[in-house]
């Protein structure tokens, strides 16, 4: 995967393509575009127009729902919100077990937030946002466990 700046549309597109588990050439063929066009859409460069069109990304998400997740997260962030699929992973055996993961991720998020507050740099801000996203994912997974216990996941 190309080196990306966390939170950019190119990063979201790159994560969407990677989520398919397919080679970039196969993704480009499925979308009916050249490999260079796909590569261009994942290039970390804010100084140029274009990229991959929404219709291509829609088709990719329809083919592979996991590819829609990074795109939904990106656009939810632009709207001032968050998107996190609510899933109960197969590795979670109990809510008690999952609480340890929640505590770990929340601790790492808090540490990154404090680091960003002290350093006030783009890198520390990106790291804090990434850690917050991971903590939110753990909390929503806990929510998924609770909801699924009552048969309404």
N, C-alpha and C positions, 0 to 999 in steps of 0.2 A: 504494500500500500504506500502511496506517496506520503511524504511528510506534509501534514496539514496543520492549519491553525484552527484550534478547537473553536467551535461556534460559528464558523463560516459556512456558507451554502456549499462551497466546494468540499468541505469536510463532511457535510451531511450527504452529499451525492456520492462521495467516495465510500462512506460507510454503508450506504444503500447498495452500492455495487458489490462491495465485499460481503454483505449479508446474504447475497444470493448463493454464495459458495461456488460460483462459476468463474471460469476464466474470463478476463475482460473481453477477449475476442468473441466468446460465446454470448456475453451480454450484449455487445455491440451488434452481433448478427441478429439476436432476438429483437432488438429495437429497430433493426433495419438501418443502422448508421455505420459509418466507418469507425474503425478502432481509434483513429486519430481524433475523431469528433468526440468520442467518449472520453478519451484522455484529456482533451481540451476542456471538457466540462468538469473534470476533477482537478484541473490545474489551479494551484493556490495563487491567483492573480486577480486582484480587485480592480485593476486598471482597464479591463476590457469588457465590452458588452458580450452578451451571448451566454454560453454555457449550455447545459441541456435544458430543453423545453419541458414545461410542466406535463405535457401529454406523454412524453417519453418516461418521465418519472412515474406518472400514473400507471402506465402499462407495466412498468417494472414492479410497482407495488401490487398490482393485480396478480401478476405472475408469481411473485414471492412476497407475501405479506410482511416478512421480516425486513424487507428492503424499505417498506413504508415507515418503519419505526423511526430511523434517524431523521427522515424528512419531516415527520409529524412533530418530533421533538424540536427541530430547528424552527419551524413555522410557529409552533406554540410559544417558543421563546420570544420570537419577534412580536407576538401578540401580548406579551407580558405574562404568559402562563407557563404551564409545564404539561407535557404529555408523557405519560408513563403507562405502558400496557400493564394491566393487572393480571399477573400470572402466578400460579403456584408451581414452583419448580419441582421436578421429581426428586431432587436431593433433599428437600425439606421434609424431615420426619415428624416434626412437631412444632408448635408455636413456641414452646420453651427453647428448643434448639435455635430457632430463627432469631430469637431475642438477642442472642450473642452477636449475630451478624448485624443486626440493627444497631446495637451499641457500638460496635467497631466502626461501622460506616459513619455513624453520627459523630463519633469522636474524631475521625479523620477529617470530616467536613468542618467541624468546629476549629480544629487545628489550622486548616487551610484558610478559613475565614479570618482568624487572628493574624496569620502570616500575611494575608492580603491587606489587612488593615494597617499593619506595621510597614510593609514594603511599598504599597500603592504602585505596583508595577503591572503592566499588561500580563506578564507571565504568571505572577502570583494570583491575579484576578481570574485568569483562565483556569488555573489549577483549582482555585476555590469553587468555581462554578462546576467543574467536573466532579469534584468531591461531593458537592451538594447534590448533584444529579444522582450520584451513586447512593447517597443516603436516602434520597426520595424513593429510589427504586426499591431499596430494602424495606422502607416503611410501607410502600404500596403492596409489596409482596406479602407483608404481614397482614395488610388489609385483605388481600386475596385469600389468605389462609382462613381468616375469620369468616369472611363472606361465604367461602366454599363449604365451611362446616355447617352452615344453615341451608346449603343446597341452592344458593342463588348466585354463584360465580358466573 
